[in-house]
Amino acid sequence: MATQLIADATAAATSADFDVTTAPVTVMLSYTPANATLITRTQTFIDMKDAAGNYIPVYTLYGSEKAVQLAAPGTYRVRKQETTYAVGVDRSA
């Protein structure tokens, strides 16, 4: 079952922090099937929080990929750029 990090929308958005512990977490784009071929230029940034509380960009998820698995333990957040089509971000539970 997936958990919504960012609701499907065209506006830029930043998720709340979420933790990766011992089990890997999959971060995936959320969109209507009609938009599947239209979101290839979407860029979503995954940031990891360091010990001082700063966010460090660690991965860019492109619309052509649709999903990525995070295995390194830590605290993360996701930032989505403004898009032409409604796109959101989910994560595995």
KAHU-V502429 format. One record per helix or strand of 2 or more residues. SS is the DSSP state (a for helix, b for strand). FROM is the first residue (numbers start at 1). TO is the last residue. If there is no record, write none. Layout:
SS/FROM/TO ; SS/FROM/TO
//
This chain:
b/2/9 ; b/13/14 ; b/18/20 ; b/25/30 ; a/33/35 ; b/43/49 ; b/55/62 ; b/67/70 ; b/74/80 ; b/87/92
//
